[in-house]
Amino acid sequence: MDILANAKEVSKKGNAQIIEEAALIRLAYGIDGVIHWTTNTVNSVDALRTVTRSVMSYLFSTFEQQSSLDYLQTFYDQISELLEHKYEDKINCTAALSAMIEESLDAYSRHRNELPKTLDEIRQTLDTARLYHLEIILDLDNRQIFPLVQTPDQRHFSGVNLECLAGYSDLLGIHPNLTQISLRLFGDSGPSGLLKAISANVNGDVIERSCKDSCGVDYLIARLARVELLLDARDSNLHPNVLRTSRKIQEMKSAKEKNNLLDSLREIMPSLRLQSKAQLCFEYDLDVDKCLTYSELYTVGIAIASMKDQDIEELRDSISRTFTLLCRTLFQPIAFRDCMLTIQCISMLSQKHVRLLNAWQDSLVNHVKPRIITQWHIDNLLSAISAKSSHLEDQINERYSAMLYIGLCRLFGNILAIHRTKIGGRYHLVILALKSLLHCLFIPYKPTDSSLDTPSVFTEPHAAAYTRLLTTLCDPTVSSVTRSKKRSRFELNDETKKAKSIAGQHLPYLIMEYCTCQLKGRLLPEMKAALDPGLHAVMAVMSQEVMRTMNAAMDESGRAVWKALYEDYMRLGRSGMV
């Protein structure tokens, strides 16, 4: 309210200057004026950043109004004068003041080209102000950029300075003393070396490794890593090995700071060079027990999303090893979010892989065929789907089981649509995965009273997802059964018929399993209605001879279920399949 009142006062006075300091500056001085540092200081500085960001966003979105424009000009004049004075007198900025200034100048930097030409003078002034603030933070005349970090208040002040350096990364990247600054930041004698010593339990009695206070060691690790990544995006020669940043993420104990760093990494990743992405996200050893953690899965996912198909091909060996770890991770009893993130990474890589294959076939140059995803990977994915769907009840939350089922079906569908040519001799794995997913849709009968059966977490959308798998398997597209685009239409039709015939030879085992499930459990009516089109698609690719053989292999109860299913198919499904 104080800020808005100040803005209204400007509009009343016209072009008159505000004699008092702007409300944001007064707030910063008030926070820095607290004698004893407490955790409330950290919260206050964070709140000041949020307020500054909101106020600047409002003012820049309404700068066509004269009142907002006058307030911006007056406020930035005060900021420029303040920074010029501190720069000339070699006075450091306090934590809250520095955070507020960086946030406000960052807002100016984002909207610099949107300002009217009448403010050309303020552009030059604020460009200089940003340089002043950067030099004040660096303070090159001193022997160290940051003070010691034994106490929370020292760590907080260093962390605020690192956040400001990240905000001025565009200026830092072209600084004439960048190499010297980099060595002082990330060398053994700088903050990075100190944190490395702490991680190795050196000086562990002085600085606790775990974050019991609000400004623990991880608070500095996250901010230091962000500066390092931003500088690497500017000049990779400064940091030829960003693998240490990946290690920092894994060593962090604070979930809050780790998530903050991962969010920053998502913003920075598109700007990183390809080699840096490889070192940060894909440099893993295939140890026997190695599986990817959530943070590793997150970095792999954002790296894949930011890479072009050609980049994937250039890093095919590293990415193929990572895909192996993704398959292994999916096989393990991992948390729900880790499982869904693994499925997402696998799906993204699969799509990029098939685009590479299509480009390779269309190319007139005889390139080496991309081999990121191999037959071994597909076999393991099918086995992982079977294992994961067999233990969906192990999820802590029933809602997670239902969501994971959809995720597994989508992953299975991607395999059938993209890697159909790799499942020709692996139908035993396909049928096993389909059986496991089918079991989830049935509610088992209780041995005492079937009326007391617990309700199923799986509903009609899950049955529909399963049906899509069956129709994809029984009615494949031309592109899924062959990658060659140089065949005639008749040859392509033959490939499609061949794929249907092979499916029809193996899918009777699934029909027999369905009959068994009907005897041991019940299927909700709406789910049965959603599942019937898939079952009819399966029966459409089965020959009469195969049906007779399957009928002979069933017992009396199974034949009764099969008879009812066949009659429904003849009455409802067959006409739709012809």
C-alpha positions in Angstrom: 0.0 0.0 0.0 2.9 2.3 0.8 4.3 1.7 -2.7 1.0 2.4 -4.4 0.5 5.5 -2.4 3.9 6.7 -3.4 3.0 6.1 -7.0 -0.2 8.1 -6.7 1.7 10.9 -5.1 3.9 11.1 -8.2 0.9 11.4 -10.4 -0.4 14.3 -8.3 2.9 16.2 -8.5 3.3 15.7 -12.2 7.0 15.8 -13.0 8.1 16.7 -9.5 10.7 14.5 -7.9 10.0 12.4 -4.8 12.1 13.7 -2.0 11.7 10.6 0.2 13.3 7.3 -0.8 11.2 4.9 -2.6 9.2 2.5 -0.5 11.2 -0.5 -1.8 14.5 1.1 -0.7 13.1 1.9 2.7 11.9 -1.7 3.1 15.4 -3.0 2.2 17.0 -0.7 4.8 14.5 -1.8 7.4 15.3 -5.4 6.9 19.1 -4.8 6.9 18.7 -2.7 10.0 17.8 -5.7 12.2 20.6 -6.1 14.7 20.5 -9.8 15.3 20.3 -12.2 12.3 17.5 -14.8 12.5 15.7 -17.1 10.1 13.1 -14.3 9.7 15.8 -12.3 8.0 16.0 -14.9 5.2 12.2 -14.9 4.9 12.1 -11.1 4.8 14.7 -10.9 2.0 12.8 -13.5 0.0 9.6 -11.6 0.6 11.2 -8.4 -0.5 12.3 -10.1 -3.7 8.8 -11.3 -4.3 7.3 -7.8 -3.6 9.9 -6.2 -5.9 9.2 -8.6 -8.7 5.4 -8.0 -8.4 5.7 -4.2 -8.2 8.1 -4.1 -11.2 5.8 -6.4 -13.2 2.9 -4.1 -12.5 4.7 -0.9 -13.3 6.2 -2.2 -16.6 2.8 -3.7 -17.6 1.2 -0.2 -17.1 4.1 2.1 -18.1 1.9 3.6 -20.8 0.3 5.4 -17.9 2.1 8.5 -17.0 2.0 7.8 -13.2 3.8 4.4 -13.7 6.3 5.9 -16.0 7.1 8.8 -13.6 7.4 6.4 -10.7 9.8 4.1 -12.7 12.0 7.0 -13.7 12.1 8.4 -10.2 12.8 5.0 -8.6 15.5 4.1 -11.0 17.1 7.5 -10.6 17.4 6.8 -6.9 18.8 3.3 -7.5 21.4 4.7 -10.0 22.5 7.5 -7.6 22.7 5.0 -4.7 24.9 2.5 -6.7 27.1 5.3 -8.0 27.8 6.5 -4.5 28.6 3.0 -3.2 30.8 2.2 -6.1 32.8 5.4 -5.8 33.2 5.0 -2.0 33.9 1.3 -2.1 30.9 0.5 0.1 29.3 -3.0 0.0 25.6 -3.4 -0.5 23.8 -5.1 2.4 21.9 -8.3 1.7 18.3 -7.0 1.4 19.3 -3.9 -0.5 21.4 -5.9 -2.9 18.6 -8.4 -3.5 16.1 -5.6 -4.1 18.4 -3.8 -6.5 19.2 -6.9 -8.5 15.5 -7.8 -8.8 14.5 -4.4 -10.0 17.4 -4.1 -12.5 16.6 -7.5 -13.8 13.1 -6.4 -14.5 14.5 -3.4 -16.4 16.8 -5.7 -18.3 13.8 -7.9 -19.4 11.8 -4.9 -20.5 14.6 -2.8 -21.8 13.6 -2.8 -25.5 9.9 -2.1 -24.6 10.6 1.3 -23.1 9.6 4.4 -25.1 12.4 6.3 -26.9 11.8 9.2 -24.5 13.6 7.1 -21.9 16.9 6.6 -23.8 18.7 8.5 -21.1 17.5 6.1 -18.4 18.6 3.2 -20.5 22.2 4.3 -20.4 22.0 5.2 -16.7 20.6 1.8 -15.8 23.1 -0.1 -18.0 25.8 1.7 -16.0 24.0 0.9 -12.7 24.1 -2.8 -13.5 27.8 -2.6 -14.1 28.2 -0.7 -10.8 26.3 -3.3 -8.8 28.3 -6.1 -10.4 31.6 -4.5 -9.5 30.4 -3.8 -6.0 29.6 -7.5 -5.6 32.9 -8.7 -7.1 34.9 -6.0 -5.2 38.1 -6.9 -7.2 40.3 -4.9 -4.9 39.7 -7.3 -2.0 41.4 -10.7 -1.8 38.2 -12.6 -1.5 34.8 -12.1 -3.2 32.9 -13.6 -0.3 33.4 -13.7 3.4 33.8 -16.9 5.4 30.7 -19.1 5.6 30.9 -20.5 9.1 27.7 -18.8 10.4 24.2 -18.7 8.8 24.3 -14.9 8.4 27.6 -15.2 6.4 26.2 -18.0 4.3 23.0 -15.9 3.7 25.0 -12.9 2.6 27.2 -15.0 0.3 24.1 -16.7 -1.2 22.5 -13.3 -1.9 25.7 -12.2 -3.7 25.6 -15.4 -5.8 22.0 -14.8 -6.7 23.0 -11.4 -7.9 25.9 -12.8 -10.0 23.4 -15.2 -11.6 21.2 -12.2 -12.4 24.1 -10.4 -14.0 25.4 -13.4 -15.9 25.2 -11.6 -19.2 27.6 -8.9 -17.9 29.7 -11.5 -16.1 30.1 -13.5 -19.3 31.8 -10.6 -21.0 33.8 -9.3 -18.1 37.4 -8.6 -18.9 38.5 -10.4 -15.7 36.2 -13.4 -16.2 38.9 -16.0 -16.0 40.2 -14.6 -12.7 36.7 -14.4 -11.3 36.0 -18.0 -12.4 39.1 -19.2 -10.6 38.3 -17.4 -7.5 34.7 -18.7 -7.5 35.3 -22.3 -8.5 39.0 -22.9 -7.6 40.2 -24.8 -4.6 40.7 -21.6 -2.6 37.2 -20.2 -3.4 33.7 -21.1 -2.2 33.6 -24.1 -4.4 36.8 -25.5 -2.9 35.4 -24.9 0.6 32.2 -26.7 -0.2 34.1 -29.6 -1.7 36.1 -29.9 1.5 32.9 -29.9 3.5 31.4 -32.7 1.3 34.6 -34.7 2.0 33.9 -34.3 5.7 36.7 -31.8 6.1 35.9 -29.1 8.6 32.8 -31.0 9.3 32.9 -29.9 12.9 32.9 -26.2 11.8 30.1 -26.3 9.3 27.4 -28.8 9.4 26.8 -30.7 6.2 23.1 -31.1 6.8 20.8 -28.1 6.5 19.4 -27.6 10.0 19.3 -23.8 9.6 17.6 -22.0 6.8 21.0 -21.1 5.2 22.9 -24.3 5.3 25.7 -25.5 3.0 23.2 -26.7 0.4 21.9 -23.1 0.2 25.3 -22.1 -1.1 25.8 -25.2 -3.3 22.5 -24.5 -5.2 23.5 -20.9 -5.9 27.1 -21.6 -6.8 26.0 -24.3 -9.2 23.6 -22.0 -10.9 26.3 -19.4 -11.5 28.6 -22.1 -12.8 26.0 -23.3 -15.3 25.2 -19.8 -16.5 28.9 -19.1 -17.1 29.3 -22.4 -18.8 26.5 -21.4 -21.2 28.5 -18.3 -22.0 32.0 -19.8 -22.3 32.5 -23.6 -21.9 36.3 -23.1 -21.7 35.9 -21.8 -18.2 34.4 -25.0 -16.9 35.4 -28.0 -19.1 33.9 -30.4 -16.6 30.4 -29.6 -15.4 30.1 -33.2 -14.2 30.9 -31.8 -10.7 27.6 -29.9 -10.9 25.8 -33.2 -11.3 27.6 -34.5 -8.3 26.6 -31.5 -6.3 23.0 -32.1 -7.0 23.3 -35.7 -5.8 25.1 -34.7 -2.6 22.6 -32.1 -1.6 20.5 -33.0 1.5 18.0 -30.2 1.4 15.0 -31.2 -0.8 14.0 -27.5 -1.1 17.4 -26.3 -2.4 17.7 -29.4 -4.6 14.4 -28.6 -6.2 15.4 -24.9 -6.6 18.5 -25.9 -8.4 16.6 -28.3 -10.7 14.2 -25.5 -11.6 17.2 -23.3 -12.4 18.7 -26.1 -14.5 15.5 -26.4 -16.5 15.8 -22.7 -17.5 19.5 -22.9 -18.3 19.6 -26.3 -20.1 18.6 -25.0 -23.6 21.6 -22.6 -23.4 24.2 -25.2 -22.5 26.5 -26.5 -25.1 26.1 -30.1 -26.2 29.2 -31.4 -24.5 28.1 -29.8 -21.2 24.7 -31.5 -21.5 26.5 -34.8 -22.1 28.7 -34.4 -19.0 25.8 -33.1 -16.9 23.1 -35.6 -17.8 24.4 -38.6 -19.7 27.8 -39.5 -18.2 26.9 -42.7 -16.2 28.7 -45.9 -15.6 26.8 -49.1 -16.1 27.4 -50.5 -12.6 25.5 -53.6 -11.6 23.4 -51.8 -9.0 23.2 -48.4 -10.6 19.7 -46.9 -11.0 18.8 -43.3 -11.7 17.6 -41.1 -8.8 14.8 -38.5 -9.2 17.2 -35.6 -9.7 19.1 -37.6 -12.3 15.9 -38.5 -14.1 14.8 -34.9 -14.0 18.1 -33.7 -15.6 17.9 -36.4 -18.2 14.4 -35.4 -19.1 15.0 -31.7 -19.5 18.2 -32.4 -21.4 16.3 -34.7 -23.9 13.6 -32.1 -24.3 16.1 -29.4 -25.1 18.1 -31.4 -27.6 17.7 -31.7 -31.4 17.5 -35.0 -33.1 21.0 -34.5 -34.5 22.3 -33.9 -31.0 20.9 -37.2 -29.9 22.7 -39.0 -32.8 26.0 -37.3 -31.9 25.7 -38.5 -28.3 24.3 -41.9 -29.2 26.7 -44.0 -27.2 26.2 -42.0 -24.0 22.4 -41.8 -24.5 22.2 -45.5 -25.2 23.9 -46.2 -21.9 21.4 -43.8 -20.2 18.5 -45.7 -21.9 19.9 -48.9 -20.4 19.8 -47.3 -17.0 16.2 -46.0 -17.6 15.1 -49.6 -18.4 16.8 -50.8 -15.2 15.3 -48.1 -13.1 11.8 -48.8 -14.4 12.3 -52.5 -13.3 13.0 -51.5 -9.7 10.4 -50.8 -6.9 10.7 -47.0 -7.1 8.4 -44.2 -6.0 5.5 -43.1 -8.2 7.0 -39.8 -9.4 10.3 -41.6 -10.3 8.4 -44.2 -12.2 6.3 -41.7 -14.2 9.4 -39.6 -14.9 11.2 -42.7 -16.1 8.4 -43.5 -18.5 8.4 -39.9 -19.8 12.1 -40.0 -20.5 11.8 -43.4 -22.3 8.9 -42.1 -24.4 10.8 -39.0 -25.4 13.9 -40.9 -26.4 11.9 -43.4 -28.4 10.2 -40.7 -30.4 13.5 -39.0 -31.2 15.1 -42.4 -32.1 12.4 -43.1 -34.7 12.7 -39.7 -36.2 16.4 -40.4 -36.6 15.7 -43.7 -38.3 13.3 -42.0 -40.7 15.9 -39.3 -41.5 18.5 -42.0 -42.0 16.3 -43.8 -44.5 15.4 -40.6 -46.3 19.0 -39.5 -46.5 20.8 -40.0 -49.8 24.2 -40.1 -48.0 25.1 -43.5 -46.6 25.3 -42.6 -42.9 25.7 -45.1 -40.1 22.3 -46.4 -39.0 21.3 -44.9 -35.6 21.5 -47.5 -32.8 20.4 -45.8 -29.7 17.6 -48.2 -28.8 18.4 -51.9 -29.4 16.5 -55.2 -29.2 17.9 -55.6 -25.7 16.2 -52.4 -24.6 12.8 -53.4 -26.0 13.0 -56.8 -24.4 13.8 -55.2 -21.0 11.0 -52.7 -21.4 8.4 -55.4 -22.0 9.6 -57.3 -19.0 9.6 -54.1 -16.9 6.0 -53.4 -17.9 5.0 -56.9 -16.8 6.8 -56.6 -13.5 5.5 -53.1 -12.8 1.9 -53.9 -13.7 2.0 -57.0 -11.5 2.8 -54.9 -8.4 0.6 -51.9 -8.9 -1.0 -52.6 -5.5 2.4 -51.7 -3.9 1.8 -48.0 -4.5 1.2 -46.0 -1.4 -1.8 -44.2 -2.9 -4.5 -46.0 -4.9 -4.7 -43.0 -7.2 -1.1 -43.5 -8.0 -1.8 -47.1 -9.1 -4.5 -45.9 -11.5 -2.3 -43.2 -13.0 0.7 -45.5 -13.3 -1.5 -48.0 -15.2 -2.3 -45.3 -17.8 1.4 -44.5 -18.0 2.4 -48.1 -18.6 -0.3 -48.5 -21.3 1.0 -45.4 -23.1 4.6 -46.7 -22.9 3.5 -50.1 -24.2 1.6 -48.3 -27.0 4.7 -46.4 -28.0 6.6 -49.6 -28.2 4.0 -51.2 -30.5 3.7 -48.1 -32.7 7.4 -47.2 -32.9 9.3 -50.4 -32.4 6.9 -52.9 -33.8 9.6 -54.4 -36.0 11.5 -55.5 -32.8 8.7 -57.5 -31.3 8.3 -60.1 -34.0 10.2 -62.8 -32.1 9.3 -61.5 -28.7 5.5 -62.3 -28.5 6.0 -64.3 -25.3 7.1 -61.0 -23.7 4.2 -59.1 -25.3 1.6 -61.7 -24.1 3.1 -61.7 -20.6 2.8 -57.9 -20.4 -0.8 -57.9 -21.7 -1.8 -60.6 -19.2 -0.4 -58.6 -16.3 -2.2 -55.4 -17.4 -5.4 -57.4 -18.0 -5.4 -58.8 -14.4 -5.5 -55.3 -13.0 -8.9 -54.6 -14.6 -10.7 -57.5 -12.7 -11.9 -57.4 -9.1 -11.0 -60.8 -7.6 -13.8 -62.7 -5.8 -13.5 -63.0 -2.1 -13.5 -66.6 -0.7 -16.2 -65.8 1.8 -18.7 -63.2 0.4 -18.3 -61.8 -3.0 -20.6 -58.9 -2.1 -17.9 -57.5 0.1 -15.4 -57.1 -2.7 -13.4 -53.9 -2.4 -14.1 -51.4 -5.2 -11.5 -51.2 -7.9 -9.4 -48.1 -8.5 -9.4 -49.0 -12.2 -12.3 -47.6 -14.2 -13.5 -47.3 -17.8 -10.6 -45.1 -19.0 -8.2 -47.8 -18.0 -10.1 -50.5 -19.9 -10.2 -48.1 -22.9 -6.4 -47.7 -22.6 -6.0 -51.4 -22.7 -8.3 -51.7 -25.7 -6.1 -49.2 -27.6 -3.2 -51.6 -27.0 -5.1 -54.5 -28.5 -6.3 -52.6 -31.5 -2.8 -51.2 -32.1 -1.4 -54.7 -32.0 -4.1 -56.3 -34.2 -4.5 -53.4 -36.7 -1.0 -52.0 -37.2 -0.2 -49.0 -39.3 2.1 -49.4 -42.3 4.7 -47.2 -40.8 4.9 -49.4 -37.7 5.5 -52.7 -39.5 8.2 -51.4 -41.9 10.6 -48.5 -41.9 11.2 -48.7 -45.7 9.5 -46.1 -47.8 10.7 -47.5 -51.1 8.4 -50.5 -51.3 5.3 -50.7 -53.4 1.8 -50.5 -52.1 1.3 -54.3 -52.5 4.5 -55.0 -50.5 3.4 -52.8 -47.7 -0.1 -54.4 -47.6 1.7 -57.8 -47.4 3.7 -56.6 -44.4 0.6 -55.5 -42.6 -1.2 -58.8 -43.3 1.9 -60.7 -42.1 1.9 -58.7 -38.8 -1.8 -59.4 -38.3 -1.3 -63.1 -39.0 1.6 -63.3 -36.5 -0.5 -61.6 -33.8 -3.4 -63.9 -34.5 -1.1 -66.9 -33.8 -0.1 -65.7 -30.3 -3.1 -63.8 -29.0 -5.3 -66.9 -28.3 -3.2 -67.2 -25.1 -4.6 -63.8 -24.1 -8.2 -64.8 -24.8 -7.7 -67.9 -22.6 -6.3 -65.7 -19.9 -9.4 -63.4 -20.2 -11.7 -66.4 -19.7 -9.7 -67.4 -16.6 -10.0 -63.9 -15.2 -13.8 -64.0 -15.8 -14.0 -67.1 -13.7 -11.9 -65.7 -10.8 -13.1 -62.1 -10.7 -15.7 -59.7 -12.1 -15.5 -56.9 -14.5 -17.6 -53.7 -14.1 -20.2 -53.4 -16.9 -18.8 -50.1 -18.2 -15.3 -51.5 -18.2 -16.5 -54.6 -20.1 -18.2 -52.3 -22.7 -14.9 -50.4 -23.1 -12.9 -53.7 -23.3 -15.1 -55.5 -25.9 -13.8 -53.6 -29.0 -10.2 -54.7 -28.1 -11.2 -58.3 -27.6 -13.2 -58.3 -30.9 -10.1 -56.9 -32.7 -8.1 -59.9 -31.3 -10.7 -62.4 -32.5 -10.7 -60.7 -35.9 -7.0 -61.7 -36.5 -7.5 -65.3 -35.3 -8.2 -67.9 -37.9 -11.0 -70.5 -37.4 -8.4 -73.2 -37.0 -6.6 -71.3 -34.2 -10.0 -70.8 -32.5 -10.8 -74.5 -32.7 -7.4 -75.4 -31.2 -7.9 -72.9 -28.4 -11.4 -74.2 -27.7 -10.0 -77.7 -27.4 -7.4 -76.6 -24.9 -9.9 -75.1 -22.5 -11.8 -76.8 -19.7 -15.6 -76.8 -19.5 -15.8 -73.5 -17.5 -13.5 -71.8 -19.9 -15.4 -72.9 -22.9 -18.6 -71.5 -21.5 -16.9 -68.0 -21.1 -15.4 -68.3 -24.6 -18.7 -69.3 -26.1 -20.4 -66.2 -24.7 -17.5 -64.0 -25.9 -17.6 -65.5 -29.4 -21.4 -65.0 -29.6 -20.9 -61.3 -28.7 -18.2 -61.0 -31.3 -20.4 -62.6 -34.0 -23.4 -60.4 -33.0 -21.6 -57.1 -32.4 -18.0 -57.1 -33.4 -17.6 -59.0 -36.6 -19.5 -56.5 -38.7 -17.3 -53.7 -37.5 -14.2 -55.7 -38.4 -15.1 -56.6 -41.9 
